Amino acid sequence: MSPWWIVAAYVVQVVGEMCLSPVGLSYVTKVAPVRWASLLMATWFLATALGNKLAGTLAELAPSMPSAPFFLITVATSFGGALLLLLLVPAIRRMTAGAAH
C-alpha cells in the first residue's frame, strides 16, 4: 500500500480539525454565560483530550484484535455519537434560542 494514504488521512484530519475547532469555540463563547465562558472553553479542550486518549487506548488494542471488530468499534462509536447529537438538536436549539445566530 502506498504511504500517500497516510498523508491523505492526516490532511483530511487536519482540515476537519481546522474547520471544526474555530466554529465550536465560537459557538461555546456565543452561548455560554459570560462568567462560565472560559470554563466551558476548557471543557471543549478537555473533550478533545479525552477523545485523543480514547483513540490511543483503542490503538493499543489493535494488535490483539482481529481487524473486523476493531474497525466495527470505530464505526459504531462514530454512528452512536452522530445519533446522540442528532437526538440532542431540538434540546440544544431550545437552550440556545436567545443567542444570536
C-alpha positions in Angstrom: 0.0 0.0 0.0 1.2 3.5 -0.8 2.3 5.7 2.1 0.4 8.5 0.5 -2.7 7.1 2.1 -1.3 8.1 5.5 -0.5 11.6 4.2 -4.1 11.8 2.8 -5.6 10.7 6.1 -3.6 13.3 8.0 -4.6 16.0 5.6 -8.3 15.1 5.9 -8.0 15.0 9.7 -6.1 18.4 9.9 -8.6 20.1 7.6 -11.5 18.7 9.6 -10.0 19.9 12.8 -9.3 23.4 11.3 -12.9 23.7 10.2 -14.5 22.3 13.4 -12.4 23.8 16.2 -13.0 27.6 15.5 -16.7 27.1 14.8 -17.1 25.1 18.0 -15.1 27.5 20.2 -17.0 30.4 18.7 -20.4 28.7 19.4 -19.3 28.0 23.0 -18.3 31.6 23.6 -21.5 32.8 22.0 -24.0 30.7 24.0 -22.1 30.4 27.3 -22.8 32.8 30.2 -20.0 35.4 30.4 -19.0 34.0 33.9 -18.6 30.5 32.5 -17.1 31.1 29.1 -13.5 30.2 30.0 -14.6 27.1 31.9 -16.7 25.9 29.0 -13.9 26.5 26.5 -11.6 24.5 28.8 -14.3 21.8 28.7 -14.1 21.8 24.9 -10.4 21.2 25.1 -10.8 18.5 27.8 -13.3 16.7 25.5 -10.7 16.8 22.7 -8.0 15.4 25.1 -10.3 12.6 26.2 -11.1 11.8 22.6 -7.3 11.5 21.9 -6.8 9.4 25.0 -9.6 7.1 23.8 -8.1 6.8 20.4 -4.7 5.9 21.9 -6.3 3.3 24.1 -8.1 1.8 21.1 -4.9 1.9 19.1 -3.2 -0.1 21.9 -5.9 -2.8 21.4 -5.4 -3.0 17.7 -2.6 -5.6 17.6 -4.5 -8.0 19.8 -7.8 -7.8 17.9 -9.0 -9.1 14.6 -9.4 -6.2 12.1 -13.1 -6.5 11.6 -14.2 -5.9 15.3 -11.5 -3.2 15.6 -13.0 -1.2 12.7 -16.5 -2.0 13.8 -15.9 -0.3 17.1 -14.7 2.8 15.3 -17.8 2.8 13.0 -20.2 2.0 15.8 -18.9 4.8 18.1 -19.0 7.3 15.2 -22.6 6.5 14.3 -23.5 6.4 18.0 -22.1 9.8 18.6 -23.8 11.1 15.4 -27.1 9.7 16.5 -26.7 11.2 20.0 -26.0 14.6 18.6 -29.0 14.3 16.2 -31.3 13.5 19.1 -29.9 16.5 21.1 -30.5 19.0 18.3 -34.1 20.1 19.5 -32.9 20.5 23.1 -29.8 22.5 22.0 -31.9 24.7 19.8 -34.3 25.4 22.8 -31.4 26.1 25.1 -29.7 28.5 22.6 -32.8 30.2 21.3 -31.8 33.6 22.8 -28.3 33.5 21.3 -27.6 35.5 18.2 -27.3 33.2 15.2 
